[in-house]
């Protein structure tokens, strides 16, 4: 990786100036795992861990939650697609229930 790359510098500046302040002010971090790992999700998950944010981890398309991420996740749910661009009703209920459990535990 070339740390002098202008695109990398631009993305890191964006993360530092925009994403990180939003994460600091949020109550939770929502992590959507699709099986594809990229720099964006790595930065977001790492920041959530370092900021001590409760994480709702959701899998899509049969993605597997790595054991180390399971240790940090407050809740893990599996999402299923419904109509194009929307999650199934069951997935919406699972998300609502997970958020309620997080609130009951005091995570949120």
N, C-alpha and C positions, 0 to 999 in steps of 0.2 A: 504494500500500500504506500502510495506516495503522499505524504502529509503536506506537500507543497501544492497538491492538485487544487486548482481554484474552485472546482465543484465541491470537493470535500470541505474546504475551508468555508464555503458558502453554506453548506448544509449544517456544519457544526455551529456556525454562527446563528443560523436560524433556530437550531435546537436550543442553544444557550439563551437566545433573546426571546423566543416565543414559546417553545414547547416546555422548557423547564419551568418558567414562571407559572404556566397553566397547571403543570403537574404539582407544583408546590401548593397551589391554592385548591386543588381538588381533594375530595374526600377519599376516593378510590382510584385505582388504575384498572382499566378494562383491557385484558390481553386477549386478542383473537389469534389463535393458532390455526393455520391452514396447512401446515406441513412445510411451508417455505420460510426459511430463516434469512433475514436480511439485516443490514446495519440499523435500520429504523427500529425494528422490534428489539434488537439487542440493546440499543441505547435506552429505549423506553422501559424495558424490564429492569435493566441495571439501575436506572434512575429511581424507579419505584422501590426497589430493594433498598437503595441507599437513603431514600427519603422516608422509609418506613411506611409506605402506603399499603393499605390492604389491597390485594389483587383478586379480581374476579377473572379467572382464566376460562375462556370458552374455546372449545375445539370445533372445527368445521371440517367436514370431509374425511372423518376418521383420523385426524391428526392425533399424534400421541404426545402426551404431556411428559417431558423428561422428569426423571425422579428428582433432580435438584430443583426444578421449578415447582414441583409438587410441594416441596418443603416450605416454599414462600407463599403459595397460593392460599388465600382465605377460603375460596370456593372454587370448584371446578365443575363446569357443566358442558354438555355436548349440544351443539346447535345443529338443527336440520333446516335446510332451505325449504321454504314454502313456495309461494308464487314468486316469479322472478323479482329479485331485489328485496325480498322480505323473508324473514325467518318464519318457520311454522308456528302455529299457535302454541304447540307444546314447548317449543323453544322459548317463546315469549314468556310463558308461564314459568319455565325453569329459571329464566333470568330474574323474573320478579321474585320468585321464591328464594333464590340465592341471595339477592340483595336484602330481602327481609331477614334471612338468617344472619347475614353480616351485621345488620343493624341490631338484632337481638344480642349478638355476641359482643357488641360494642365496637366492632371493627369500623363502622361508618359513623 
